[in-house]
Amino acid sequence: MALGYRGLMVTVSDLTDVTALPTAWRSLGDVAHPWDALEWLDALLVGLQPLSEGTVHPTAVLEGPIRLEAGARIGPHAYVTGPAWLGPGATIGHGARVRGGVIMGAGATVGHASEVKRAIMLAEAKAPHFNYVGDSLLARRVNLGAGVKCANLKALGRGVRVGETHTGLRKLGAMLGDDVSIGCNAVLAPGTLIGAGSVVYANASVRGVIAPRTLVKVTIETDQVPLRDD
């Protein structure tokens, strides 16, 4: 891991094994900072050629260019706006909303009632239940618990920092490394960067830069008093 993990020296290669990316996506490892991955994403999807090797439920609504590789699936009542690229076995589930500018690696999941826009989800990344993922990078095997939100816009609408670094972006969500696990109902503030292998407990509110293999938790101690019959 690069020295200076507080923001300035972190690259996409620090968050994920870029050699495991599909050949067409391998240049993701060349971007200067993890937040520059969004500009890379925009360029990748310009002129996306549609493909229909996957399956689409008849109640799903599709708009714009969508590339479905073998085994990719779009489920009932999903609403997908392209450009969107679903790798082999990627799944968009019931009632999900994909709002364009999204790529999903092999086996990635956007599940029931989740919303994703302008996001990179690498192989087996999962936003499976009631999640929001905006302007974000989810590396391999990231798992978002039910209700997790990756916020992408500061309350006052100001530019987003990662640690002390100005990104120049008004909208930026989370950048999560390989095998990061986020507990139910946690909220990741705009510009949150979490290193590979870290775990965030349920209901936490997280911002800033979290080093790899770190446990983040919020614990509320409560008194336990037996109920009385009177």
N, C-alpha and C positions, 0 to 999 in steps of 0.2 A: 504494500500500500504506500502511495506517495507520501512523503513528509508534507506537513502543512495541510492535513485533511480538513481543516476548518473552512475550506472553500476554494482557495486560489489555485491549488495544484491538482485538484481531483479531476480525473478524466472519466469518460464512459468506460474505458478499460478497467478502471478501479472498481466500477460498480458491477460489471458483468464480464464474462469470458467472450470477447468479441469473435474469437475463432469458432465459436459454436453457432454464430449467426448464419442464416442462409447467405449464399454468395451475393445475391442481389442487395443484401442489407449490410454487408461486411464493412462498407465505408462509414458506418455509424461510429466505428472505433476511431475515426480520424478527426472528429469534431474537437474543438478546443476545450469546451466545458460541457458538462451534462445538459445545461439549459440550451446550448446551441443545437441539441438534438431535435428541437422543434423546427428550427429552420431547415435542418437536414430532412426532416419528415416532409415538410412542405415541398421541397425540391423533388424528393423521391416520388411523390404522388402526382406531380404534374404530368398530364397525358397518360394516366394509368389506363392500361388496356383491360377491359372487362374479361372475365373468365367465369364459366359456369360449370365447374367440375364438382361442386358441392350440391347440397340439397337446400331447398327453400320451402318452408311451410306455405300453403296457399293463402293463409290469412296475413302473412307478413307483407309490409309495405317497403319497397325498395325504390330509391331515387338516385340518379347519378351513377358514375362508374363504380362498379363493385367487382372485385376479383375474388372468386371462391375457388380455392385449390381443393384437391381431392380430399373428401371426407369432411370438409367444412360444412357447417349447418347453421341455418337461420330459422329460429323457432316461431311458434304461433304468436301472432300479434306484435312481433318485433317491428320497429320502424328504423330503417337503416338509410342514411343519406351518405352517398359517396362524396369524395373518393374514400373507399375502404378496401383494405386488402386482408383477407383471411387466409392464413396459412393452413397446411394440412391438419384436419381434425379440430380446427378452431370452432368455437360455438358461440352464437348469440342466442340467448334464451328467451323465454316467454316474456313479452311485454317490455323488452329492453329497448333503449333508445341509443342509437349510435349516430352522432351528429356530423360526421364527416371528418376527414383528415385523420383516419385511424388505421393502424396496422396491428395485426394480431398474429403472433408466431404460432408454431405448431402446438395444438392442444390448449391454447389460451381460451379463456371463458369470460364473456360478459353475460351475467345471469339475470334472473328475474328482477324486473323493475329497476335495473341499474342503468345509469346514463354515462356515456363516454363521449368525449369530443377532443379532437386534436391530441391524440395520445398514442404512445408506443407501448404495446404490451408484448413482451418477448415470450418465448416458448413456456407454456404452462402457467403463465401469469393468470390470476383469477380475481375478477370483481363479480362475485357470484350472487349477491343478495343486497338489493337496495343501496347500491354504492353510487357515488359520484366521482368520476375521474376526469378532470379537465386539465389540458395543457401539461401533461405529465409523462414520465417515463417509468414503467414498471418492468424491471428486469426479470430474468428467468425465475420461475417458481414463486414469485411474489404471491402472497395470499392476503386479501382484504377480508376481514370478518364482516358480518352483516352490519349494514348501516355506516360503514366507514366512508368518510368524505375527504377527498383530496381537493381542498379549496384552491382556487386559482386567481382570486381577485381580492386585494386588500380592502378592508372596510372603507378606507378613505380614497381608494382608487389610485394610490401612489405606486411608483415603480417598485418592483419586487427585488429584494436582496436575497442572496444566499450567504448566510453568515454575515460578514461585513462587505461582501462583494456586490456592487451594483450590477444587475444583469442587463439593464436597459429595457426590460420587458414590463409591460403593465399587467400581463396575465402570465402566470407561471404557477403550476401546481407542485406536485411532489416528484422527486427523483429517488427511486427505491432500488437498491442493489439486489443481487441474486439472493433468493431464499429469505427475504424479509417477510415477517409475519406481523400483521396489524390486527389487534383485537377489536371486537365488536364495538361499534359506535364511537371509535376514536376519530378525532378530527386532525388532519395534517394541514397546518397553515400554509399559505402561499410561500413557495421557495424552500420547503423542507427537503433536506437531503439526508437519506439514511443509508449507511453503509451495509454491505452484504452481511447476511446472517443475523441481523439485529431483530429484536422482538419488542413490539409496543403492546402493552396491556390494554385491555378494554377500557373505554371511556376516557382515555388520556387525550389531552390537547397538546399537540407537539408542534414546535417550530424550530427553525435553525438547522444546524448540522449535527448529525448523530454518527459517531464513529462505528466501524464494523463491529459485529458481535457484541452489541450493547443491549442491555435490558432496560426498557423505559416503562415505569409503572406508576400509577396513582393509587394509593391505598387509603381508604377512609376507615378509621377505626370506629367501631360502634360498641356501645354497651349492650349487653344481652341480659334482659331482666325477664324472669318467668312471668307469664300472665297469671293474674289472680282471678278467682271465680267471682269475687265481690266487686 
